[in-house]
Each structure stands twice: as C-alpha cells, then as structure tokens.
Amino acid sequence: MRNGWEFVPLGKYIKQSKKKIKVVDGEEYPAIGVMMEGRGFVTRPPFIGGKTTYKQLTPIEPDQLVLRSITAWEAPIQVTTKEHSGFHVSGVFPVFDIDAKNLNPQYLSLLCRYNPFWESMRERTVGSVLRRKTLSATALMDIPVHLPPLPEQKRIVDLITSVDSYIEALQQQLDSAKRSRNAVLHELLTTGSDDWIETTLGEICADGLFADGDWVESKDQDPEGDYRLLQLADIGDGTFLNKSDRWMNREQFNRLGCTKLEVNDVLIARMPDPIGRACLFPEGLPVCATVVDVAIVRTGNETLQKFLALLINSSDFRTEAFSLLTGTTRQRISRGNLAKISFVIPSQEKQLEIVNLISLFDGEIAQSVRVIEEAKQLRSGLLSDLLSGEHLIPASYDKIMGAA
C-alpha cells in the first residue's frame, strides 16, 4: 500500500445520523430515493402527515451518505449535495454524517460508483428473498476501504471531475447533433411537392412482404441452435442493437415456417415503448427470424427500404401508430392497422437524396457515440486505478492545476 494510505472500515469516518423530525398531520415533507449502483437520487412523492405511516423522518443535509437498506444488493447508495437540502427519507434509508476532515465527501461519492465497493455491499446483505435482501448500517460501516491522504483524495476527485466534464460536453454536442438531424429530417419529410404521392405501408408492400414476426414459444427455442430469434429490444431507439440471446435450430425454424430476414428488411416495433420505432436489418448476422412483437417490411427496393426506416421513425408516424393500439394488458398495433397508416413519399431520386443527407448526420452521430463510449471506458479504468492505489497523482498536479 502506498505511503499514507489506510485500509480501514468505512465506519471510521462515517457515523449514522441521529437527527430525526416528527411528522405532523397535514404537513408535507419533500422526499427523495436512492438509485441503484450509486447513480444518484430521484425525487419521490412527498410524505404527508396523517397519510404516511411514518411517525419520524430523517432530514437530508449536504454531504451525507444515504443508503437504501432494502434491495441493498443493487448498491443504492450515494452522497448528497446542496440540491438535496430540505428533502427527507424514511427509516429504511440510513443516513450517515461524514468526517470531512479525513474523508472527502466527493471521494466517497466516487467510491459509491465503484464496482468492488458494490461487491462488498452485496457480500454483507442478509435475507432469503433477493428483492428484499438488506444491508444494515453496521454492516455498511464494517466494509473496509482503501483511503489515501486527504490531498490525494482531492486530486482524484479533481481529475475524475475533469473527465466527467469532458464527457458531459461530448454528450451535449451529441444531443445537439441529434436535434439538428431530427429537425432537418422533419423539414425534408413535411415540405412535399406536387410529385409526392400519398400511399400506405400496405400498398407499398403489395408486391413485397409485410409480415408479423413469428410466434415462438420457449419450448421451441434451442440455446445451441444456429438460427437467431430477434426480439423487440433489438430495435432500440431506431438503431439495430443486436441484443438477442435467443436461438432456434434448423428443424424448429422450418417446422414453424419462420420468415428468414434479409439485409435491409425494415423491422417495426408493434408494442408501446418503442411503438413505431423501426430499424434496418444489417449485414453479417446468422440466419434470423423475429418475434411476433416485430413486423417485417420488405419492398425489394434498397433506397425505399432506407427511406421507410426514416419515415417510420418520424414523430408523425409514431403518433398515428400509437393511436391505433388495441388490447388491454398487452397493447399492440396490428399488422392490419400498420398497413393502413397513410403518408406521402417523393420520387426515388428524392428519397435517395434524403437518405444520403441523413446518413451524413447519422455517421457523425455514430462517431460521437463511439468517442463518448471510449471516454467512459477511460474514466472507468482511471477510476479503478486511482481508487485501488495502483497509480499515484503526484503533488506537482496541484501546481499545474493552480497555474491553469
């Protein structure tokens, strides 16, 4: 261990808060909850005196550690900031005061986002039902942690904060690019002209394929099969995510009469969230079919396929699709209703122009996504190295940052 580092129980520098307030009938108390894996806090409906069963609440102050003791295996723990002042938590949320003279609250906040710390929490949870496994305040304080001297804690916080600021700036650029892309697409799809024709998905697919996905029960799946069964989650927000882990063998595929997907088939979500989202089936995958929650559109025209994917992902199309949902417990838009949705399309030359222009936007957006992912991986590796003590930030860092 590096000079000055300690390996001590967390309880050496945190103590459970004893501050409570009495709940008064008719009074309203703003409330917060803690998200899993140290992701922060979320506003919850307020406690109302006389309606809540709680007789006492813990008021929240800045720089306190808050744990959700129930479902603690999810690592719902984080440090409060000034914006959380005035909120309250119930008794299932132990609150801890931090000895800021020895433990930087922001450093502790980083620990709350650190996988080895989550594992230490999970190892100490108790209970027979996973969803109700709890972590006591005492068990949390018993977790041993590596703590560098306070100046080193501050350097680690400063460095990770700088990386976070960089990632946030990249995310803002990405969000701006997406807004610009969608604004341009909306303008292109709504301007129209005399040569645009009104049609429907059913009419467009008259000589092609417009089919439901296949009804495949669990007993008809085979983890060792060679044919992949795609699912609703693969559509994502309009980009093929390639997430499915369901498979079938050749015999099952043929016996059920599954539809074999082809490159540039348009896959359309038929259920709410993400109703009306569409993506193109990409190259390079094994033989695939898709489930009943996903419709398949095939026209035989590559440009038209790509244009349809853009059109179907537009807000106007999704709004109409949502209005056509049927069912109660499992709402779905039928293939018949999808086929009836009307829209206007331009000539193939104009379709190609729109597809190529939006592809330029999508290429830049994809590159931005890759850069953000690389930055997040950098942050993760850097955080792991710094919190484990594998790399030391020299004291000269303070002088460099002071001169910056």
C-alpha positions as CSV (number, residue, x, y, z in Angstrom):
1,M,0.0,0.0,0.0
2,R,1.3,3.5,-0.8
3,N,2.6,5.7,1.9
4,G,-0.2,7.4,3.8
5,W,-2.9,5.2,2.5
6,E,-5.2,3.4,5.0
7,F,-7.2,0.2,4.7
8,V,-9.9,0.9,7.3
9,P,-13.6,0.2,8.0
10,L,-15.7,2.9,6.4
11,G,-17.2,3.4,9.8
12,K,-14.0,5.1,11.0
13,Y,-15.0,8.2,9.1
14,I,-18.8,8.0,8.9
15,K,-21.4,7.9,11.7
16,Q,-25.1,7.2,11.4
17,S,-27.1,10.5,11.8
18,K,-29.4,10.6,14.8
19,K,-31.3,13.6,13.6
20,K,-35.0,13.0,13.2
21,I,-38.1,15.1,12.8
22,K,-41.6,14.3,14.0
23,V,-44.2,14.0,11.3
24,V,-47.0,16.5,11.8
25,D,-50.5,15.8,10.5
26,G,-51.3,17.9,7.4
27,E,-47.6,18.9,6.8
28,E,-45.9,17.9,3.6
29,Y,-42.3,16.6,3.5
30,P,-40.4,16.5,0.2
31,A,-38.8,13.1,-0.3
32,I,-36.0,11.5,-2.3
33,G,-34.9,8.0,-3.0
34,V,-31.6,6.5,-4.0
35,M,-30.9,4.9,-7.4
36,M,-29.0,1.6,-7.9
37,E,-25.3,1.4,-8.4
38,G,-24.6,4.8,-7.0
39,R,-26.3,6.7,-9.8
40,G,-27.7,9.3,-7.5
41,F,-31.0,10.4,-6.2
42,V,-34.5,10.6,-7.5
43,T,-37.4,12.8,-6.3
44,R,-40.3,10.8,-4.8
45,P,-43.9,11.8,-3.9
46,P,-43.8,13.8,-0.6
47,F,-44.6,12.3,2.8
48,I,-47.9,13.8,4.1
49,G,-48.5,13.9,7.8
50,G,-51.6,11.9,8.6
51,K,-51.4,9.9,5.4
52,T,-48.0,8.3,5.7
53,T,-47.4,5.5,8.2
54,Y,-44.1,7.0,9.3
55,K,-44.0,8.9,12.5
56,Q,-40.5,10.2,12.1
57,L,-38.3,11.1,9.1
58,T,-34.7,11.9,8.6
59,P,-34.0,15.4,7.1
60,I,-31.3,15.5,4.5
61,E,-28.3,17.8,4.6
62,P,-25.5,18.3,2.0
63,D,-22.5,15.9,2.2
64,Q,-24.3,13.0,3.8
65,L,-24.2,9.3,2.8
66,V,-27.6,7.8,2.2
67,L,-28.2,4.1,1.8
68,R,-31.4,2.3,0.8
69,S,-31.1,-0.7,3.1
70,I,-33.8,-2.8,1.3
71,T,-32.6,-4.3,-2.0
72,A,-29.1,-3.2,-1.0
73,W,-27.6,-5.8,-3.3
74,E,-28.4,-3.3,-6.1
75,A,-25.9,-0.9,-4.4
76,P,-28.4,2.0,-3.9
77,I,-26.0,4.4,-2.1
78,Q,-24.7,7.9,-2.8
79,V,-23.6,11.2,-1.2
80,T,-26.0,14.2,-1.1
81,T,-25.2,17.7,-2.4
82,K,-26.7,21.1,-1.7
83,E,-29.6,20.5,-4.1
84,H,-30.8,17.7,-1.7
85,S,-31.2,20.0,1.3
86,G,-34.8,20.1,2.5
87,F,-35.6,16.6,1.4
88,H,-36.4,13.7,3.7
89,V,-36.1,9.9,3.8
90,S,-37.8,7.2,5.8
91,G,-36.3,4.8,8.2
92,V,-35.4,2.3,5.5
93,F,-32.8,4.8,4.4
94,P,-29.9,5.0,6.9
95,V,-28.2,8.4,6.7
96,F,-24.6,9.0,7.7
97,D,-22.6,12.1,8.6
98,I,-19.1,12.2,7.0
99,D,-15.9,13.2,8.8
100,A,-14.9,15.7,6.1
101,K,-11.6,16.4,7.8
102,N,-10.4,12.9,6.8
103,L,-12.8,11.7,4.1
104,N,-13.7,14.0,1.2
105,P,-17.4,13.6,0.5
106,Q,-16.8,13.8,-3.2
107,Y,-14.2,11.0,-2.9
108,L,-16.8,8.9,-1.1
109,S,-19.2,9.7,-3.9
110,L,-16.7,8.1,-6.3
111,L,-16.5,5.0,-4.1
112,C,-20.3,4.7,-4.4
113,R,-19.8,4.3,-8.2
114,Y,-17.0,1.7,-7.8
115,N,-17.8,-1.9,-8.6
116,P,-15.6,-3.5,-5.9
117,F,-17.4,-1.4,-3.3
118,W,-20.8,-2.7,-4.6
119,E,-19.4,-6.3,-4.3
120,S,-18.5,-5.6,-0.7
121,M,-22.1,-4.4,-0.1
122,R,-23.6,-7.5,-1.7
123,E,-21.5,-9.8,0.3
124,R,-22.9,-8.3,3.5
125,T,-26.6,-8.3,2.6
126,V,-28.8,-10.7,4.5
127,G,-32.2,-12.2,3.8
128,S,-33.7,-15.2,1.9
129,V,-35.6,-13.2,-0.8
130,L,-33.3,-11.5,-3.3
131,R,-35.5,-8.5,-3.8
132,R,-35.7,-7.9,-0.1
133,K,-32.1,-8.6,1.0
134,T,-31.0,-5.8,3.3
135,L,-27.7,-4.2,4.4
136,S,-27.7,-2.9,7.9
137,A,-26.0,0.4,8.9
138,T,-23.5,-1.6,11.0
139,A,-22.6,-3.9,8.1
140,L,-22.1,-0.9,5.8
141,M,-19.7,0.7,8.3
142,D,-17.8,-2.5,8.6
143,I,-16.8,-2.5,4.9
144,P,-13.0,-2.0,4.6
145,V,-11.9,0.6,2.1
146,H,-8.6,2.0,0.8
147,L,-8.3,5.7,1.7
148,P,-5.4,7.9,0.5
149,P,-4.4,11.1,2.4
150,L,-6.9,13.9,2.0
151,P,-4.8,15.9,-0.5
152,E,-4.6,12.7,-2.7
153,Q,-8.4,12.3,-2.4
154,K,-8.9,15.8,-3.6
155,R,-6.6,15.2,-6.6
156,I,-8.5,12.1,-7.6
157,V,-11.8,13.9,-7.3
158,D,-10.5,16.8,-9.4
159,L,-9.1,14.5,-12.1
160,I,-12.3,12.4,-12.4
161,T,-14.4,15.5,-12.3
162,S,-12.4,16.9,-15.3
163,V,-13.1,13.7,-17.2
164,D,-16.8,13.9,-16.3
165,S,-16.9,17.5,-17.6
166,Y,-15.4,16.3,-20.8
167,I,-17.9,13.5,-21.2
168,E,-20.8,15.9,-20.4
169,A,-19.5,18.4,-23.1
170,L,-19.4,15.5,-25.6
171,Q,-22.9,14.4,-24.6
172,Q,-24.2,18.0,-25.1
173,Q,-22.7,18.0,-28.6
174,L,-24.3,14.7,-29.3
175,D,-27.7,15.8,-28.1
176,S,-27.4,19.0,-30.3
177,A,-26.4,16.9,-33.3
178,K,-29.4,14.6,-32.8
179,R,-31.8,17.6,-32.5
180,S,-30.3,19.1,-35.7
181,R,-30.6,15.8,-37.5
182,N,-34.3,15.3,-36.5
183,A,-35.1,18.9,-37.4
184,V,-33.7,18.5,-40.8
185,L,-35.4,15.2,-41.3
186,H,-38.8,16.7,-40.2
187,E,-38.3,19.6,-42.7
188,L,-37.4,17.2,-45.5
189,L,-40.4,14.9,-44.8
190,T,-43.0,17.7,-44.5
191,T,-42.1,20.2,-47.3
192,G,-43.5,17.9,-50.0
193,S,-44.4,19.0,-53.6
194,D,-46.7,18.1,-56.4
195,D,-44.8,15.0,-57.3
196,W,-45.1,13.4,-53.8
197,I,-47.7,10.7,-53.7
198,E,-49.9,9.5,-50.9
199,T,-49.7,5.8,-50.0
200,T,-49.8,3.3,-47.2
201,L,-47.4,0.6,-46.0
202,G,-49.9,-2.0,-47.3
203,E,-49.8,-0.5,-50.8
204,I,-46.0,-0.2,-50.8
205,C,-45.6,-3.8,-49.9
206,A,-48.2,-5.1,-52.3
207,D,-45.5,-6.9,-54.4
208,G,-43.2,-7.5,-51.5
209,L,-43.5,-8.7,-47.9
210,F,-45.4,-7.2,-45.0
211,A,-45.5,-9.8,-42.2
212,D,-45.8,-10.3,-38.5
213,G,-42.9,-11.8,-36.6
214,D,-43.2,-15.5,-35.7
215,W,-44.9,-16.9,-32.6
216,V,-42.1,-18.9,-31.0
217,E,-42.7,-20.4,-27.5
218,S,-39.9,-21.2,-25.1
219,K,-40.1,-24.9,-25.8
220,D,-39.4,-24.2,-29.5
221,Q,-36.1,-22.4,-28.7
222,D,-32.7,-24.0,-28.6
223,P,-29.7,-22.2,-27.0
224,E,-27.4,-24.4,-29.1
225,G,-29.2,-23.6,-32.3
226,D,-27.7,-21.8,-35.4
227,Y,-30.8,-19.6,-36.2
228,R,-31.2,-16.5,-34.2
229,L,-34.6,-15.2,-32.9
230,L,-34.6,-11.4,-32.7
231,Q,-36.8,-9.5,-30.2
232,L,-38.3,-6.2,-29.6
233,A,-35.2,-4.9,-27.7
234,D,-33.1,-5.3,-30.9
235,I,-34.9,-2.3,-32.4
236,G,-33.8,0.1,-29.7
237,D,-34.5,3.7,-30.4
238,G,-34.3,3.1,-34.2
239,T,-30.8,1.6,-34.4
240,F,-30.4,-2.2,-34.6
241,L,-28.9,-3.2,-31.2
242,N,-28.1,-6.8,-31.8
243,K,-29.0,-7.8,-28.3
244,S,-31.0,-11.1,-28.7
245,D,-29.7,-14.2,-27.0
246,R,-32.5,-16.4,-28.2
247,W,-31.8,-19.2,-30.7
248,M,-33.5,-22.0,-32.7
249,N,-32.3,-25.0,-34.6
250,R,-33.0,-25.6,-38.3
251,E,-35.8,-28.1,-37.6
252,Q,-37.7,-25.7,-35.4
253,F,-37.2,-22.9,-37.8
254,N,-38.6,-24.9,-40.7
255,R,-41.4,-26.6,-38.7
256,L,-42.7,-23.2,-37.5
257,G,-42.4,-21.7,-41.0
258,C,-40.4,-18.7,-39.7
259,T,-39.7,-15.8,-42.0
260,K,-36.0,-15.6,-42.8
261,L,-34.8,-12.0,-42.6
262,E,-32.9,-10.3,-45.4
263,V,-30.5,-7.4,-45.4
264,N,-32.3,-4.0,-45.2
265,D,-35.6,-5.5,-44.1
266,V,-37.4,-2.9,-42.1
267,L,-38.3,-4.1,-38.6
268,I,-41.1,-2.2,-36.9
269,A,-42.0,-2.3,-33.2
270,R,-45.6,-3.2,-32.7
271,M,-45.9,-2.6,-28.9
272,P,-45.7,0.6,-26.9
273,D,-42.3,1.9,-26.0
274,P,-40.9,1.8,-28.6
275,I,-44.1,1.8,-30.7
276,G,-43.5,2.7,-34.3
277,R,-39.7,2.5,-34.0
278,A,-38.0,0.9,-36.9
279,C,-34.6,-0.3,-37.9
280,L,-32.9,-1.9,-40.8
281,F,-31.7,-5.5,-40.6
282,P,-27.9,-5.3,-41.1
283,E,-25.5,-7.5,-42.9
284,G,-23.2,-10.0,-41.3
285,L,-25.6,-11.8,-39.0
286,P,-26.5,-15.5,-39.0
287,V,-29.9,-16.6,-40.3
288,C,-32.5,-14.7,-38.2
289,A,-36.2,-14.7,-37.6
290,T,-38.1,-12.2,-35.4
291,V,-40.8,-12.4,-32.8
292,V,-44.5,-11.6,-33.1
293,D,-44.0,-8.1,-31.5
294,V,-42.0,-7.0,-34.5
295,A,-43.4,-6.5,-38.1
296,I,-41.3,-7.0,-41.2
297,V,-41.5,-4.8,-44.3
298,R,-39.7,-5.8,-47.5
299,T,-40.2,-3.9,-50.8
300,G,-37.3,-5.2,-52.8
301,N,-36.0,-1.6,-53.3
302,E,-33.0,-0.7,-51.1
303,T,-33.5,3.0,-51.3
304,L,-37.2,2.8,-50.5
305,Q,-36.3,0.5,-47.5
306,K,-33.9,3.0,-46.1
307,F,-36.3,5.9,-46.7
308,L,-39.2,4.0,-45.0
309,A,-37.0,3.4,-41.9
310,L,-36.5,7.2,-41.6
311,L,-40.2,7.9,-42.3
312,I,-41.4,5.3,-39.7
313,N,-39.2,6.8,-37.0
314,S,-40.6,10.2,-37.5
315,S,-42.8,11.6,-34.8
316,D,-45.9,11.9,-37.0
317,F,-45.9,8.2,-37.9
318,R,-45.3,7.1,-34.3
319,T,-48.2,9.4,-33.1
320,E,-50.6,7.7,-35.5
321,A,-49.3,4.3,-34.7
322,F,-49.9,4.9,-31.0
323,S,-53.5,5.9,-31.7
324,L,-54.1,2.6,-33.3
325,L,-53.1,0.4,-30.4
326,T,-55.5,-2.3,-29.4
327,G,-55.8,-4.6,-26.4
328,T,-55.7,-4.0,-22.6
329,T,-53.0,-5.9,-20.7
330,R,-50.7,-6.2,-23.8
331,Q,-51.4,-3.4,-26.2
332,R,-50.2,-3.9,-29.7
333,I,-50.8,-2.4,-33.1
334,S,-51.9,-5.0,-35.5
335,R,-50.3,-5.5,-38.9
336,G,-53.6,-4.6,-40.5
337,N,-53.6,-1.2,-38.7
338,L,-50.0,-0.6,-39.6
339,A,-50.8,-1.3,-43.2
340,K,-53.5,1.4,-43.2
341,I,-51.3,4.3,-41.9
342,S,-51.1,6.8,-44.8
343,F,-48.2,9.1,-45.6
344,V,-46.7,10.8,-48.7
345,I,-43.4,9.9,-50.4
346,P,-41.3,11.6,-53.0
347,S,-39.7,10.2,-56.1
348,Q,-36.9,7.6,-55.7
349,E,-34.4,10.3,-56.7
350,K,-35.6,12.5,-53.8
351,Q,-35.8,9.5,-51.5
352,L,-32.1,8.8,-52.2
353,E,-31.2,12.4,-51.6
354,I,-32.9,12.4,-48.2
355,V,-31.4,9.1,-47.2
356,N,-27.8,10.2,-48.2
357,L,-28.2,13.6,-46.3
358,I,-29.5,12.0,-43.1
359,S,-26.8,9.3,-43.4
360,L,-24.2,12.1,-43.1
361,F,-25.8,13.2,-39.9
362,D,-26.0,9.6,-38.6
363,G,-22.3,9.0,-39.4
364,E,-21.3,11.9,-37.3
365,I,-23.7,10.9,-34.5
366,A,-22.3,7.4,-34.5
367,Q,-18.7,8.7,-34.3
368,S,-19.7,10.9,-31.4
369,V,-21.3,7.9,-29.6
370,R,-18.0,6.0,-30.1
371,V,-16.0,8.8,-28.7
372,I,-18.3,9.1,-25.6
373,E,-18.1,5.3,-25.1
374,E,-14.3,5.5,-25.2
375,A,-14.2,8.4,-22.8
376,K,-16.5,6.4,-20.4
377,Q,-14.2,3.4,-20.6
378,L,-11.2,5.7,-19.9
379,R,-13.0,7.1,-16.9
380,S,-13.8,3.6,-15.6
381,G,-10.3,2.4,-16.0
382,L,-8.8,5.6,-14.5
383,L,-11.2,5.4,-11.5
384,S,-10.3,1.8,-10.8
385,D,-6.6,2.5,-10.9
386,L,-6.9,5.6,-8.7
387,L,-9.2,4.1,-6.1
388,S,-7.1,1.0,-5.8
389,G,-3.9,3.0,-5.3
390,E,-2.3,1.5,-8.4
391,H,-1.4,4.9,-9.7
392,L,-0.4,8.0,-7.7
393,I,-1.2,11.5,-8.8
394,P,2.0,13.5,-8.0
395,A,1.8,16.6,-5.8
396,S,3.0,18.6,-8.8
397,Y,-0.5,18.2,-10.1
398,D,-1.7,20.8,-7.6
399,K,0.8,23.3,-9.0
400,I,-0.2,22.6,-12.6
401,M,-3.9,23.0,-11.8
402,G,-3.2,26.1,-9.8
403,A,-1.5,27.7,-12.8
404,A,-4.2,26.6,-15.2
